[in-house]
Amino acid sequence: MPAGRLVILNGAPRAGKSSIARALQQLAAVPWINLGVDVVVAATPERFRPGIGLRPGGERPDLEAFVATSYAALFDSHAAHLRAGLNVVADLGIHDDYSRPLGIYADALARLAGLDVLWVGVACPIEVIMARRNADPRGGHYVAGDGVPDPVRRWQQAVHAGKRYDLVVDGGSAPPAEGAAAILAALERQMPRATR
């Protein structure tokens, strides 16, 4: 059985990653399993949340070892799914702005080496992100309000820092299906990396 493929959607919260992941699942002719941040956070005990959703700024050093372990396990899970022949889309917010560098991105590259991974940056203007946060703060889960709160600005600066993407899609003004279609086109153009 041929190995599956992995699409990592990396961007700030409310940038449109989850909507693009759902659109990809709807548009693709084959199944895509969504194993992203929301799945891991939902499976994480309340006292250890937000886990891999921990925002930049080093605000919870007590959770950082758990965050690193959770990401490592998630990337290993992605690899296991691919080796079983399943395609995976993962909407994440990978950054390294903790109280100390955790090297999450470098660890992902190492754990996924040799597998067919498409790294996709999901770009979204901070004004759009704030409009989405204000429209649906999810019971205070998302920082909202007038202006741009510091945590939102930190996300915008940290999430794309130091990343090399195969593709960047618009999560702000473009409909999610457009981003999903661009991803599918990119996958169609490139041969699986394991065979290159």
Secondary structure, DSSP 8 states (H G I E B T S, - for coil): ----EEEEEE--TTSSHHHHHHHHHHH-SS-EEE-SHHHHHHHS-GGGTTGGG--SSS--GGGHHHHHHHHHHHHHHHHHHHHTT-EEEEEE-----SSS---HHHHHHHHTTTSEEEEEEEE--HHHHHHHHHH--TTTTS--SSS--HHHHHHHHHTTTT---SEEEESSSS-HHHHHHHHHHHHHHS--GGG-
